[in-house]
Amino acid sequence: MRRVALTVLLAGVLALTSGGIAVAQPGHQDGNGRFPATIDLPNGFQPEGISTGKGTSFYVGSVASGAIFRGDLRTGKGSILVDGDPGNKAATGNKVDKRNRLWVSGASTGTGTVYDADTGYQLESYQFVPVGTASFINDVIVTKDAAYFTDSVNQDLYVVPIGRGGRIGSTFKTLPLTGDLVFGAGFNSNGIEASPDGDTLLVIQSNTGFLFKVNPKTGVTKKVDLGTTTLPAGDGLLLQDRTILNVVQNAGQITVLKLDRSYNSGKVIDVITSPNSPGVFDVPTTAAAFGKFLYVVNARFGIADPDTAAYTVVQVDAFKGH
């Protein structure tokens, strides 16, 4: 599973060459003191992806079982929305769309699933690759026209069309990735984001640390020019205000990039980091934004006894310079 692969990746992680440092501090709350800095997930949950939904709701998926935890950022409390099924289900990246549907990547099951974000009822499920075929459906982004799923093993995106009125069906298409992105050993395509108009996708390649822009119609990729900067063990992507991109890196930091409006180039403008201690980063994977904060999943890949370990979502300050 991904835990083993990322242990190998982390062994070769390099320090970033530029950007300021902002240290994430525990115990941070909003002006009314109502939003907890650390939210506990169920012991043994083994989280990976996070997204926010209506109001102050958030959703975290379990890579080990496919369970979905729904919580409240204001109270820090929550419960299981979708039951897990270890060995048959898995959940990595997830996104809530404007119609309150929760899209979930299925990791090595080769699937994507759509749930009602209020009830947990399964609306659709897609088998992107044949059962038994190597794959790792890692992340998902939803635009007005389609949902796009990455595969860290196969050089493809899986596209679920969204029709008039937000209608979705049972069909999907496989979109081969061509151009600058070339797959190698290890985990390749991982986190994915989309421009506000949906005309450009951004994908991080974990094993090389390269960022790519992708044409969602053709699958043609172009490497984003970041100068000498690479983003090793890059995982979740979170775009803010069109050109501010947060790249969550499993090594224990979020690199903040300022991209040009065409997404051809960018530069590091901040690095959010913390020591690996309780209440702060411990192998962060993905982030969601709410107000002036980011909420980050601590996946804790590589720890002993993951089936009984404690897991958290932590709150850190978002980049304030935009």
C-alpha positions as CSV (number, residue, x, y, z in Angstrom):
1,M,0.0,0.0,0.0
2,R,0.9,3.7,-0.1
3,R,2.4,3.6,3.4
4,V,5.3,1.4,2.2
5,A,5.9,3.4,-1.0
6,L,6.0,6.7,0.8
7,T,8.5,5.4,3.3
8,V,10.9,4.9,0.4
9,L,10.1,8.3,-1.0
10,L,10.7,10.1,2.3
11,A,14.2,8.6,2.5
12,G,15.3,10.7,-0.4
13,V,13.5,13.9,0.4
14,L,15.6,17.1,-0.3
15,A,15.3,20.4,1.5
16,L,13.7,23.3,-0.5
17,T,16.1,25.9,-1.8
18,S,14.0,29.0,-1.3
19,G,11.1,30.7,0.5
20,G,10.5,31.9,4.0
21,I,9.6,29.7,7.0
22,A,6.3,30.0,8.9
23,V,6.2,27.6,11.9
24,A,2.8,26.0,12.6
25,Q,1.9,26.4,16.3
26,P,-0.6,24.3,18.3
27,G,-3.4,25.8,20.3
28,H,-4.4,28.3,17.6
29,Q,-8.1,29.3,17.5
30,D,-10.3,32.0,15.9
31,G,-11.0,35.3,17.5
32,N,-13.8,33.8,19.5
33,G,-11.8,30.8,20.7
34,R,-14.3,28.4,19.1
35,F,-12.3,26.5,16.5
36,P,-10.0,23.8,18.0
37,A,-6.4,23.6,16.7
38,T,-6.4,19.8,16.8
39,I,-9.2,17.5,15.9
40,D,-9.0,13.8,16.9
41,L,-10.0,11.1,14.4
42,P,-10.9,7.6,15.5
43,N,-7.9,5.5,16.6
44,G,-6.7,3.3,13.8
45,F,-8.5,5.4,11.2
46,Q,-5.4,5.8,8.9
47,P,-6.6,9.1,7.2
48,E,-5.3,10.5,3.9
49,G,-7.7,13.0,2.2
50,I,-9.7,15.9,3.5
51,S,-12.3,18.4,2.1
52,T,-14.7,20.9,3.5
53,G,-18.5,20.9,2.8
54,K,-21.5,22.9,3.8
55,G,-21.1,25.2,6.8
56,T,-18.3,24.1,9.0
57,S,-18.4,20.4,8.0
58,F,-15.3,18.5,6.8
59,Y,-14.7,15.0,5.5
60,V,-11.7,12.7,5.9
61,G,-11.3,9.3,4.2
62,S,-9.5,6.2,5.5
63,V,-7.0,4.6,3.2
64,A,-7.2,1.4,5.1
65,S,-10.9,0.8,5.0
66,G,-12.7,3.4,2.8
67,A,-14.6,4.7,5.8
68,I,-15.6,8.4,5.7
69,F,-15.5,10.5,8.8
70,R,-17.6,13.7,8.9
71,G,-16.8,16.3,11.5
72,D,-17.4,19.9,12.4
73,L,-14.5,22.4,12.4
74,R,-16.2,24.5,15.0
75,T,-16.7,21.8,17.6
76,G,-14.0,19.3,16.6
77,K,-16.6,16.5,17.0
78,G,-17.8,14.1,14.3
79,S,-18.7,10.5,13.5
80,I,-18.5,7.9,10.7
81,L,-20.6,8.8,7.8
82,V,-19.7,5.9,5.5
83,D,-18.7,2.5,7.0
84,G,-15.4,1.0,6.1
85,D,-14.8,-2.4,4.5
86,P,-11.0,-3.3,5.0
87,G,-9.7,-5.3,2.1
88,N,-12.4,-4.2,-0.3
89,K,-12.6,-0.4,0.1
90,A,-10.1,2.4,0.4
91,A,-10.3,6.2,0.4
92,T,-7.5,8.7,-0.5
93,G,-8.4,12.1,-1.9
94,N,-11.9,13.4,-1.7
95,K,-13.8,16.6,-2.7
96,V,-17.3,17.9,-2.0
97,D,-18.9,19.5,-5.1
98,K,-21.4,22.4,-5.3
99,R,-24.3,19.9,-5.3
100,N,-23.2,18.4,-2.0
101,R,-21.8,15.2,-3.5
102,L,-18.7,13.7,-2.0
103,W,-16.3,12.3,-4.6
104,V,-13.7,9.8,-3.3
105,S,-10.6,8.2,-4.8
106,G,-10.3,4.5,-4.2
107,A,-6.5,3.9,-4.0
108,S,-5.5,0.4,-5.0
109,T,-9.1,-0.7,-5.5
110,G,-9.0,1.1,-8.9
111,T,-12.3,2.9,-8.2
112,G,-13.9,6.2,-7.6
113,T,-17.1,6.6,-5.6
114,V,-19.7,9.4,-5.2
115,Y,-21.7,9.8,-2.0
116,D,-24.4,12.1,-0.8
117,A,-22.5,14.2,1.6
118,D,-25.4,14.5,4.0
119,T,-26.5,10.9,4.2
120,G,-23.5,8.9,3.1
121,Y,-25.7,7.2,0.5
122,Q,-23.7,5.9,-2.5
123,L,-24.8,7.6,-5.7
124,E,-22.4,6.1,-8.2
125,S,-19.2,3.9,-8.3
126,Y,-16.7,3.6,-11.1
127,Q,-14.3,0.8,-11.8
128,F,-11.6,2.7,-13.6
129,V,-9.2,-0.2,-14.1
130,P,-10.0,-3.9,-14.3
131,V,-10.1,-5.7,-10.9
132,G,-6.6,-7.1,-10.3
133,T,-4.8,-4.6,-12.4
134,A,-2.2,-2.5,-10.7
135,S,-3.4,1.1,-10.0
136,F,-3.6,3.7,-7.3
137,I,-6.5,6.2,-7.7
138,N,-5.0,8.9,-5.6
139,D,-6.9,12.2,-5.8
140,V,-9.9,13.9,-7.4
141,I,-10.9,17.4,-8.4
142,V,-14.4,18.5,-9.6
143,T,-15.1,21.2,-12.1
144,K,-18.4,22.3,-13.6
145,D,-17.9,19.8,-16.5
146,A,-16.3,16.8,-15.0
147,A,-14.6,15.0,-12.1
148,Y,-10.9,14.1,-12.7
149,F,-9.1,11.3,-10.9
150,T,-5.4,10.7,-10.8
151,D,-3.6,7.4,-10.9
152,S,-0.2,7.2,-9.4
153,V,0.7,3.9,-11.3
154,N,-0.9,4.4,-14.7
155,Q,-0.2,7.5,-16.9
156,D,-3.9,8.4,-17.2
157,L,-6.6,10.6,-15.8
158,Y,-10.1,9.1,-15.3
159,V,-12.8,11.6,-16.3
160,V,-16.5,11.4,-15.1
161,P,-18.5,13.9,-17.2
162,I,-21.0,16.2,-15.4
163,G,-24.0,17.1,-17.6
164,R,-26.7,19.7,-17.6
165,G,-28.0,20.4,-14.1
166,G,-25.1,18.5,-12.5
167,R,-26.3,15.2,-13.8
168,I,-23.8,12.3,-13.6
169,G,-24.1,8.8,-15.1
170,S,-22.3,5.5,-14.8
171,T,-19.8,6.1,-17.6
172,F,-16.3,7.6,-17.6
173,K,-13.4,8.0,-20.0
174,T,-9.7,7.3,-19.7
175,L,-7.6,10.3,-20.7
176,P,-3.9,9.4,-21.4
177,L,-1.4,12.0,-20.1
178,T,1.1,13.0,-22.8
179,G,3.8,15.7,-23.1
180,D,6.3,16.7,-20.4
181,L,5.0,14.3,-17.7
182,V,6.8,11.0,-17.9
183,F,6.1,8.2,-15.4
184,G,8.9,6.5,-13.5
185,A,9.4,4.1,-10.6
186,G,7.4,4.9,-7.4
187,F,4.4,7.2,-7.0
188,N,3.8,9.5,-9.9
189,S,0.6,11.6,-10.4
190,N,-0.8,12.5,-7.0
191,G,-2.6,15.7,-6.0
192,I,-4.8,17.5,-8.5
193,E,-6.3,20.9,-8.6
194,A,-8.2,23.0,-11.2
195,S,-8.3,26.6,-12.2
196,P,-11.6,28.4,-11.3
197,D,-12.9,28.1,-14.8
198,G,-11.9,24.5,-15.1
199,D,-9.8,25.1,-18.3
200,T,-6.5,24.1,-16.6
201,L,-5.6,21.2,-14.3
202,L,-2.5,21.1,-12.0
203,V,-0.9,17.8,-11.0
204,I,2.0,17.1,-8.7
205,Q,4.3,14.1,-9.5
206,S,5.5,12.8,-6.1
207,N,8.6,10.9,-7.1
208,T,10.2,13.7,-9.1
209,G,8.8,16.7,-7.2
210,F,7.7,18.3,-10.5
211,L,4.4,20.3,-11.0
212,F,2.5,20.1,-14.3
213,K,-0.3,21.9,-15.9
214,V,-2.7,19.7,-17.9
215,N,-5.1,20.4,-20.7
216,P,-8.3,18.7,-19.4
217,K,-9.6,18.0,-23.0
218,T,-6.4,16.6,-24.5
219,G,-4.4,15.3,-21.6
220,V,-1.3,17.2,-22.9
221,T,1.0,18.2,-20.0
222,K,3.5,20.9,-19.6
223,K,6.0,21.2,-16.7
224,V,5.5,24.4,-14.6
225,D,8.7,26.3,-14.4
226,L,9.7,26.7,-10.8
227,G,13.3,27.4,-11.4
228,T,15.5,25.2,-9.3
229,T,12.7,24.3,-6.8
230,T,11.3,20.8,-6.7
231,L,8.6,19.5,-4.4
232,P,9.7,16.0,-3.3
233,A,7.0,13.8,-1.8
234,G,4.4,16.3,-3.0
235,D,0.9,15.1,-2.2
236,G,-2.2,17.2,-1.8
237,L,-2.7,20.5,-3.8
238,L,-4.9,23.4,-2.7
239,L,-5.4,26.4,-4.9
240,Q,-6.4,29.7,-3.3
241,D,-7.3,33.0,-5.1
242,R,-6.5,31.5,-8.5
243,T,-2.7,31.7,-8.4
244,I,-1.7,30.8,-4.8
245,L,-1.0,27.0,-4.7
246,N,-0.4,25.1,-1.5
247,V,1.6,21.9,-2.0
248,V,1.4,19.5,1.0
249,Q,4.6,17.5,1.2
250,N,4.8,14.3,3.3
251,A,8.2,15.4,4.6
252,G,6.4,17.8,7.0
253,Q,5.7,21.0,5.2
254,I,3.4,23.0,2.9
255,T,5.2,24.9,0.2
256,V,3.2,27.9,-1.0
257,L,3.7,28.9,-4.6
258,K,2.7,32.1,-6.5
259,L,1.9,31.0,-10.1
260,D,1.4,33.3,-13.1
261,R,-2.1,33.5,-14.4
262,S,-1.4,31.1,-17.2
263,Y,0.1,28.5,-14.8
264,N,3.3,28.3,-16.8
265,S,5.7,29.4,-14.1
266,G,5.8,30.1,-10.4
267,K,8.0,30.8,-7.4
268,V,8.0,29.9,-3.7
269,I,6.6,32.6,-1.5
270,D,6.3,30.8,1.8
271,V,6.9,27.4,3.5
272,I,4.7,26.3,6.4
273,T,6.5,23.8,8.6
274,S,6.5,22.3,12.1
275,P,8.4,19.7,14.1
276,N,6.9,16.2,14.1
277,S,5.3,16.4,17.6
278,P,1.7,16.0,18.8
279,G,-0.6,18.8,17.7
280,V,1.4,19.7,14.6
281,F,2.6,18.0,11.4
282,D,3.2,14.3,11.4
283,V,3.5,13.2,7.8
284,P,0.9,15.6,6.4
285,T,-0.9,14.5,3.2
286,T,-3.7,16.9,2.2
287,A,-5.2,20.2,3.3
288,A,-8.6,22.0,3.1
289,A,-9.2,25.7,3.6
290,F,-11.7,27.4,5.9
291,G,-11.5,31.1,6.7
292,K,-7.9,32.1,7.5
293,F,-6.8,28.6,8.3
294,L,-5.8,25.4,6.6
295,Y,-6.8,22.1,8.0
296,V,-4.2,19.4,7.4
297,V,-4.4,15.6,7.7
298,N,-1.6,13.9,9.7
299,A,-1.4,10.5,8.0
300,R,1.6,9.2,10.1
301,F,2.8,6.8,7.3
302,G,5.4,4.3,8.5
303,I,4.4,4.3,12.2
304,A,4.3,1.1,14.3
305,D,0.8,-0.3,14.9
306,P,-1.2,1.9,12.5
307,D,-4.4,-0.1,13.3
308,T,-4.5,1.3,16.8
309,A,-2.6,4.6,16.5
310,A,-4.0,8.0,17.1
311,Y,-4.6,10.3,14.2
312,T,-5.5,14.0,13.9
313,V,-6.5,16.9,11.7
314,V,-4.5,20.1,12.6
315,Q,-5.2,23.8,12.0
316,V,-2.5,26.1,10.7
317,D,-2.5,29.6,9.5
318,A,-3.0,30.0,5.7
319,F,-0.6,32.2,3.7
320,K,-1.6,35.8,4.4
321,G,0.3,37.7,1.7
322,H,-2.4,37.5,-1.0
